[in-house]
């Protein structure tokens, strides 16, 4: 997957989890939780969807690496390179 595809996949997952949020104008360097109404359960749902859809395991210690859209892409890119 390319960086753009990974970013779109993350946005799609977020949109599925919190459908009332507008993800069309996300700032890729600003924390997602500052831009969207995401609580800790929503964040866990995002992690679970990454595992379910793409087979990516995200250990709890790595959760801070998923704070922004860019950091999500940076974290996921090597894990999804072959997908």
C-alpha positions in Angstrom: 0.0 0.0 0.0 1.2 3.5 -0.7 1.2 6.3 1.9 -1.9 7.8 0.3 -3.7 4.4 0.4 -2.7 3.9 4.1 -4.0 7.4 5.0 -7.3 6.8 3.2 -7.6 3.4 5.0 -7.2 5.1 8.4 -9.7 7.8 7.5 -12.1 5.1 6.3 -11.8 3.2 9.6 -12.3 6.4 11.6 -15.4 7.3 9.5 -16.8 3.9 10.1 -16.3 4.2 13.8 -17.5 7.8 14.3 -19.7 8.4 11.3 -20.9 11.8 12.6 -17.3 13.2 12.4 -16.1 15.1 9.3 -12.8 13.6 8.3 -12.5 15.5 5.0 -10.3 18.3 6.3 -8.0 16.6 8.8 -4.7 18.2 9.5 -2.2 15.3 9.1 0.2 16.7 11.8 -2.4 17.6 14.4 -3.4 15.0 17.0 -6.6 13.1 15.8 -8.1 13.4 19.3 -7.9 17.2 19.1 -9.6 17.3 15.7 -12.3 14.6 16.3 -14.5 13.5 19.1 -12.6 10.3 19.7 -12.6 8.7 23.2 -10.4 5.8 24.3 -13.0 3.2 23.2 -13.1 4.7 19.7 -9.3 4.6 19.6 -9.4 0.9 20.6 -11.9 0.3 17.9 -9.5 1.8 15.4 -6.7 -0.5 16.6 -9.1 -3.5 16.4 -10.2 -2.6 12.9 -6.5 -2.3 11.7 -6.0 -5.9 13.0 -9.2 -7.2 11.5 -8.9 -5.5 8.1 -5.2 -5.6 7.5 -3.7 -8.1 10.0 -1.7 -5.4 11.8 -1.1 -5.9 15.5 -0.6 -2.7 17.4 0.8 -3.3 20.9 -0.4 -1.0 23.6 3.1 0.5 24.0 2.8 1.7 20.3 -0.6 3.5 20.7 1.1 7.0 21.0 2.6 6.4 17.6 -1.0 6.6 16.2 -1.6 10.1 17.5 -1.7 11.9 14.2 -2.6 10.9 10.6 1.0 11.3 9.6 2.3 9.2 12.5 -0.3 6.5 11.7 1.0 6.4 8.1 4.6 6.3 9.3 3.8 3.5 11.7 1.7 1.4 9.3 3.7 1.9 6.1 6.4 -0.8 6.8 3.7 -3.2 8.2 1.5 -2.8 5.1 4.2 -2.6 2.5 3.4 -6.0 1.1 -0.4 -5.5 1.1 
